[in-house]
Amino acid sequence: MKKKILITGASGFIGSFLVEEALSQGFEVVAGIRKSSSKTYLQQPSITFLELDFSSLETLTQQFNTYQLSFGSFDYVIHNAGVTQAKKKDDFITVNLDYTKNLINAIIDSGMKLQKFSLISSLASFGPGNEKTFIPVQQSHKQQPITDYGNSKLLAEQYLKLVPDFPYQIIEPTAVYGPRDKDFLQFVQLVNKGFELYIGSHQQMISMIYVKDLARAVVQLLLCSSVNKSYIVSDGNSYQKDQLGDILKTILQRKVIKIKIPLIPIKIAVAAIEKTYHLFGKNPFLNLQKLNEISCANWTCISTDVWNDIGSQPAYYLEEGMKETITWYQNNDWI
């Protein structure tokens, strides 16, 4: 009999690839979605859909009770639902922490006995590495997030670790890219138009992970013996910020004008915009926290544990992953 897995946030960029990987690994997949969620990337006929209300513990528990009466329990849960951007700072806590608490407690209250619960967190829960030594972030380091988003992810991790007799894994990916992603798309579109834009002229080193490798790692970790353990996930390499631009220029066959905007005037402008937004109780997408995060010099990390525990290595590094990503963008008229 197939093992059954619930994947929350299944309709999104990472979630849709988690669904595909779980299906390829022989799981019976239940896609946890909202009523308004798009099913564009969830067209496989074997997927079962379950609309979930994370905002209410009572409602969520009842939804699980009702589901179990007809279809039985889940063996695994991958909790991928969350927000990386928010109009209000409190939304990070509400969605990334409180909704995670509700999900965990609804699972417990409904009597489900999971084999594993996998929380998709973020390297942002650690914050950047040392900018002088460029020592990569690793599990032994103290977690010191520098954004409200990173803090909400850390709080969710801390809560999960304190739940008694609840088998978990915590996944902390670095920057994720690949087909269907809209974050890196903006940079790709600029390069395609002949512009390579950077904030600041300082050295920056980053780690990255291709979405298919991330999905494979998450699903295979569920099947290994590891339990109650956290994993930082990257492809194992460190890249200078200019490398991404160089790779894109080669793939797209573009000559570009490289522009490096000084950091200080950008900070002044962003601070003014943020102050205006706050007058209306809102938070702009590019705020000072986000600017500080993306301009940090050291976002490198060590992820040997994950690849050792699943007995495999990444199938994609930046050049191969970007070639496949750009081909998808082109085929879908995104660039």
C-alpha angles and dihedrals in degrees: 000000000000119000113244122229131188114209115191121204085029097155096060134087099275095027095058091054091048088055092050092048094047090051091049089052091055101256125146099238127213111189113213108211143155123250089252095048119124117237094200093120095034102072099129108121094220094064117107116207126217122184109214133194107209093176094077125049091198094050093045092049090051091049090054092046091051092047093050093052090060105028110015130238134314122254094201138016127200108195104204100146115112145104130267093180128040137181089216128034091229089062090073091060093042096051105027098038112019096041090048089053090050092051094049093047093045089054090051096042092050090055098244115158105205124197088213141352115207118201116200103215128157144247083245086078086072099040122218126320127251110300094207102047096028089216106167121247113259138174094264091061123099112257109242110164118195098201137058087241093054091046092052090052092049091050090051090051092049092049093050092051091057097053106109120236093358113132109220146166124199119210117200108185124190118222108331122208138171144102115339092024116130100186098070089034091079092058091045091052091052093051090047088056092050102263129113108192127191133173110230130355097246124116114270129187123191140178121219141187130205111234095237091054090048092051092048091050094049094050095043091049088060089059098047125085095253116116136170091018136126125224132198107208127206136131088261096250132105119220132198111233092245092057093074090054092047092051093048093049090053095046094044093039092227133149109218143192108234112219124188112188114205112250100226099061090045090054091050092050094045091048090054092049092047092051091053092049091049090059086068095041093253137121122222119229092241103048131153093269092052092045092051090048097051093043096052112121099223122048095145123128145180118242105166092125095066095050092043093050094051093040094233144094133228113281093206135050124186099280095046092043094049093048090056092043095051091046088055092047090051095046090051095045094245090131 
